[in-house]
Amino acid sequence: MKLSKQHSMYESDHTLFIKALKEKNPGIEEGQQQGRALLWDRPPVSLDEQQRQLESAVKQQAYVYQNKV
């Protein structure tokens, strides 16, 4: 679907807001990348470490809300 020339120049209010925000704070993208790296970009875990984590996990009882008497 090809848009007319009139529609190809349209920018929504949201797009204009984001552009203005980035112009006002040029370091915002760098801050976003640092935040992502802090939470999501983690180094790979070795197979030995994965096995150790699996073996050290505590088994959960079938129905967790029932106390053992």
SVG drawing of the C-alpha trace seen along z (x, -y; Angstrom):
<svg xmlns="http://www.w3.org/2000/svg" viewBox="-3 -21 34 54">
<polyline fill="none" stroke="black" stroke-width="0.4" points="0.0,0.0 1.5,-3.3 0.6,-6.4 0.1,-9.7 2.7,-12.4 0.4,-14.3 0.3,-11.3 4.0,-10.5 4.9,-13.8 2.6,-13.2 4.2,-12.8 2.1,-11.9 2.1,-13.9 3.9,-11.0 6.7,-11.1 7.0,-14.9 7.2,-14.5 10.0,-11.9 12.0,-14.0 11.7,-17.1 12.7,-15.1 15.7,-13.7 16.7,-17.1 16.4,-18.5 18.3,-15.6 20.8,-14.2 22.2,-11.6 18.8,-9.9 19.5,-7.0 22.9,-6.3 21.1,-6.2 18.5,-3.8 21.3,-1.5 23.0,-1.6 19.7,-0.7 19.1,2.2 22.7,3.5 22.1,3.4 19.0,5.5 19.1,7.7 22.6,8.0 24.3,10.6 27.3,12.7 26.7,16.3 26.6,18.9 28.9,22.0 27.4,25.5 29.0,26.4 27.4,23.4 24.0,24.3 24.3,27.8 25.3,26.6 22.3,24.3 19.9,27.1 21.3,29.4 21.2,26.8 17.5,25.9 15.1,26.7 12.1,28.7 8.8,27.1 5.9,29.0 3.0,29.8 0.5,27.4 2.5,24.5 -0.2,22.9 -0.8,26.0 1.5,26.3 2.9,29.7 1.6,30.9"/>
</svg>
